[in-house]
Amino acid sequence: MAGKRSSIPSSVTIRMYNVGFGDCFLLTFHYARKDRHVLIDYGSTAAPRTGGAGYMTAIANDIKNVCKGKLDILVATHRHRDHISGFATEGEGTGKIIAALKPDHVIQPWTEDPAAAPDALTSTAMSAGVGSPRKLQSQYLGALEDMHAIAGSIAHLTRSGVIQAGPEKKNQITFLGENNLKNLSAVKNLIAMGQSGKAWYVNAGMKLNGLLTGVKITVLGPPTLKQTETIRSERARDPSEFWQFRSFWASQNMAANTRTAASGADFFRNHKAISKASRTPNTRWFIARSQQIHADQALELVRDLDSVMNNTSVILLFEVGNRKFLFPGDAQIENWSFALSNAQWRNLLKDVNLYKVGHHGSLNATPKTLWKLFDHKGEKGAKDRLETLCSTKSGKHGSFRSGTEVPRALLVQQLEAESDFSSTERLPAAEGRAHSITIQIK
């Protein structure tokens, strides 16, 4: 029995690094003879307010020191900049520090498999039969590649003033555009690290139980297109699952359409009867309205690109002894819906002890169906209460006015009420760059 116990970690330490708007989690499994380390994501689109020059380098060096120069597993949940920019070898070159840790295993979503990602032209010309899984997947992968070019163009046009928008909308368009850039340096480094060790391109249903002794690892997402096509698009709203009061965008679009129809009708009805001088305000309205539509469409487009990429996110469930840790990256509702439709997986999720809050606390990455499953929710002071960790930075994504702010206030209230909630925005100064908790394995 003693030998069996020594093969199971006695405890697990989880470090949540404060990278601002991004994710970086280091899991250390404490065995009798040595520690084993798993790094889940390392990226940021905006350093914390206390950060400065070399901040990400300092985090990379801290990871190196904690791991004593060796990583066992590296997980890149998906390609967004706020999750993989730290793996880049250009700029600060923090990716070189991580690559030097020589991870034995590199886990990424199936959509990142370089052997299964033909460009859009090639994929649409494949000879596989219409509707076959191979053809559908290749078209989807090609579309993901094309998204990066579109996102980059929109970000550039917004910065240069071609797409005209107010400060808030301009910030949102630019942020989402830049976050969806390809991050080519990081992508290449991840491929190289996978080739040096063992690359795993995973999908829902896979088990990675042999990677760490005494640790079960179940992949709950993303599904492949053969399993479900829901990850192709994102629901704009779902009051039964999302943390919102009402369908804001529906009412806004209705109001906008009403204003456009009425004003447009008046303009075209009256333009022959009015003088040239009096046409100027109407012309100005038309130009201003066209610019607004241009900006609105650009914002909706980069939101769609952002959501589709989030739906490729890896969802991992770690089981160690009697403890379960759930890390879903930025998985959105479509990614989650496949996992939550599986009764066996729903049962598996009930006694989760630690939940990494999805997508920095956005309204649609912690479905209410998932939240209701967690049995360890409870009032403050409750025994064995659920731990929740949120890596985030306010003011970077979404809007308070539309009820899409990240982190979503309604969700945060629920997390605070029913779990031991920790956010990178609230780290005590004494904790420095990382919040750390250690969970004992019974």
Beta strands, then each sheet from edge to edge (+ up, - down):
strand 1: 11-17
strand 2: 25-30
strand 3: 35-40
strand 4: 73-75
strand 5: 105-109
strand 6: 198-202
strand 7: 215-221
strand 8: 315-320
strand 9: 323-327
strand 10: 354-356
strand 11: 387-390
strand 12: 420-423
strand 13: 434-440
sheet 1: 6+ 5+ 4+ 3+ 2- 1+ 13-
sheet 2: 7+ 8- 9+ 10+ 11+ 12+
end
